[in-house]
């Protein structure tokens, strides 16, 4: 698995890709161990030339500059269970600037009683920002937990809202 550490919007991010797609976006200013914790058995090879990683970097940069609302880099969800993969795939369908509750996401998956399982799957999302788990909030409107911290989750939601409100 190839990986790199890039600087985007004044923060460093670890990115990793398999031969089939992007499989990891780390927390802003995160440590290498965060990547290792998701892929403890992987052989990690540093690179600066993987086309998937270069595309992900460019798309993340465009996102933070409010130049894009979506990502089209190929994704590799193989680290997750079938249920986690279905949750992560559903996350990619949440429109820019919108939020859903864990319960609403469970209902979209035709498993309305699985909000806790959905929350667990959301928490294990290896692809921050690109698979927008930051758009999932609690039913009462509060943020809920986020691997990169609640302050960063709030920042992402505010970035998207401010961008939509400026148009």
N, C-alpha and C positions, 0 to 999 in steps of 0.2 A: 504494500500500500504506500503510495506517495503522499508526502505531506510537505507543507511549507508554513512559514509564519509571515504574515503580511501586515502592513499598516494601512488601516482604512479609517478615515474620520478621526484621526489622532489616537487610535487604539490599535493594539496588535491582536491578531486573530490567528489561531492555528486552523488550517484547512487541511483536509485529507480526502483522497480519492482512490477508489479501487479502479480496476480496469474498465468497469462499467459505469461509474458515476461518482459524483460527490457523495461522501459518506460521513463527513464531519465538519461542522463549523463550531469552533470553540467560543467560549465566553470572551468578552473584550478584556484584553490584558490578562487572559488566562494563562495557565502554566501547561507545559508539555504533558504533565501527568494527567490532566483532564482528558486528553486524547488517548493516552495509554489506558485509562480506566474504561473507556468505551471499547477499546480493541486490545485487550491484554495479550492476546496470542498472535497479533499481527506483526509481520516484519515491516517496520516503518522506515521508509527511505526518503531522506530529505531531497527536495528538488526545487528548482525555480522554473522548470520548463514544461510541466504537465499541462496540456491544453485545458483539461477540465478545471484544474486549480486556477489557471489564468482567467478563464471565463467566469468562474465564481468570484474571483477577486474584482474583476471589472464590473460585474453585476451588483455586488455588494457596495462598491464605491458609488455606482449610479443610484442605488437605493438611498444611501445616506445623503446624496446631493439632490434628492427628490427628482431625479431624472428618469426613474422607472418605478413602476408599481408591482412588477412581477419578475419572476426569475424563470429562465428556460434552460438552465444547466441540467444535464442528466443526473438523476439521483439514484443512489444505491441504498436501499433500506434493509439489506440482508442481515444486519446486526440484530434486528428485532424479530419478535414472534409474529405469527400471522395476524394476531389481534393488534399488536403494536403497529405493524405496517399499515393495517386498515385505518387506524386512528391517524397516523402520520399522513397518509394519502388524503384523508378527509381534511386535515389541517390545510393542505395546499389549496383547498377549494374555498377557503374563507377569504372574501374580498378584502383588498387593501383598505385600511381604515375602519373596518368593522370588527366587532367582537361577538363571541358566542360564549355561553356558559358551558361548563363541563356537562351539565344535564342536556342542554340543547345538542351538543356534539354526540352524546350517547344516543339521543333520539334519532339524529341523522344516520347513525350507524344501525338503526333498527334494534337497539338494545337499551331501551329507556331506563332500565334498572341497573345499568352498568356505569353510572357516573364515577364511582370510585376507581373502577378498572380503567376508565378513560383518563382520569386524572393521573393515574400511575403511568399510563402509556405516554401521555403528554410530557410528564416529567422526565421520561427517558428518551425524548427526542434528541438525536445526535446532531441535528442540522438547524441550529439556532438561526433565526431571522428568515432563512430561505424556506424552511418549513415553519410557518409562523405560529408557533405555540404561544408567543406573546399575545396573540389575539384571543386567547382563552381566559375567561375570568370566572369568578364565582357567581352563583345565582343572585347574590345580594349586590353585585356590582363591584365588589372589592377585587383587588388584583389576583390574589392567590400567589403561590410560590413560583419561582422562576430560577432556573439554573444559574443565570447570570445576575441574579439579584432583582429585587422588586424595583429598585430605582432605575435600572436599565430597562426593565419591562415598561415602566411608566414613560421613560424617554422615547422608546420605540412607538408606543401608542400615541404620544403627543406629536412626534414627528409626522406620523401618518395623518393625524387629525389636522394639524397645522397645514400640511400640504393640500389636503382636500378642501379646507376652508379658504385657502388662498386662490382657488380656481373659480 
